Amino acid sequence: EDLLVDWEEDHSKNWDANRVLLYNAETYNTSTVCAYNWNDQDATVVCKQTGMGDIGKATPINRDYNFSRSMFNVYCTGNETDLSECTYDTSDSMRMCDSEQDAGVHCIDTGMFS
């Protein structure tokens, strides 16, 4: 599966938070990630994959119902180079994401400070 990770800015917060968007090149579908169990290690992988930083801060964002969801219960160690290398579910079999927010990231590039 060809999965491109990107984000959109959410200006409802005081500082930039970005909704994680997944684009499937086979189906042309853009989807989001459920924020259940989403943490800083997961966000770090997204930041590194997109080249926007080497440290990620997990930032749940209000659900955008314009997008379907394709990743649930994501677990990354933080050492992966691509979100698809992390462990995740492709369905919400435990029904934990019915009212859960979308996964978001805030990236920090520590190279800017050296």
N, C-alpha and C positions, 0 to 999 in steps of 0.2 A: 504494500500500500504506500503510495506516494503522499506524504503528509507534510505540508508547509505550515510552519508556526509563525504567526504574526500577532499583532494586537491593535486595539483601537483605544484612544485616550478617553478616559472618563473624567470630564471636567466638573463633576458634581462634588469632587473632593477638593480639599485645600491644596494638596500637592498631587503631582501627576501619578495616577494609577492607570494601569493599562489592562484591559480585558484580553485574556488569551484567546486567540482565534485560531482554529485549525482549518486548513483548506485541503480538501481531498481532490487531487488532480484527476482522479479517475471518474469521480461523480460530480465534480464542480460544486461540491457542497461545502459551505463554510459553517462551522459549528463551534461550540464553546466547551469548556471543561468545567465539570461540577467542582465547587469549592470544598466539598466534604473531604476532609483529610489533606487538603492542599496546604503545603508548608513552604518554608524558605528554601529547602533543598530542591523542591520541585520548581520553584520560581527561579532559582539559580541556573538550572538547566536551560530554561527558556531564555534567560538573559544571555547566557553564553552562546546558545544556538543562533540567536538573532544578532549577535555581535553588539548588543547594547550595554554590556557590562559583565563583570565577573562575579558579582554578588547580587542575589535576588531577594527581595522581601515580598512575601505572600500578602496579597491585598484582596480580600473578597470584595466583589462588586455586585450591586443589585442585578438580579437576573434580567437578561435581555431576551424576551420571548420571541424576537425575530429570528433567533438562531436555535437550531436543534442542539442537542448535546451528543458528543461521541466519545468522551473520555470520562470515566468515573473512578473514584478511589485510586488516584494516581499515587505511586510511591517511587521516588527517586532517591538515590544516595547523594546526589549532587555532583558525582563524577562523570555522569553520562554527558555526551556531546549533543544528543538529540532526544527530544521528549519521547519519541517512539521507542527508545531503548529502556525506558522506565517500565515498571510493572503497572498495569492499569486494567480496568474492566471496560468492556465495550457496551455494557448495558447496566442499568441501575437495578439489578436483581434484588437488592436489599431495600429498595425504595427509600434510600437516604437522601436523595436529591430532589424530591418533589418540591420542597420549598427552599432548598439551599441556593446560595448565591453562586454567581459565576466566579471562576478563578481569575485572579488578576495578579499583575506583577509591578513592582517598582524596582528598576535596575540601578545599580551603583557601579561605576567604572573606577576601580581603585587606581588604575593607571593614570588617571587625571591628577592624582595627588602626589605622584612620585617625581 
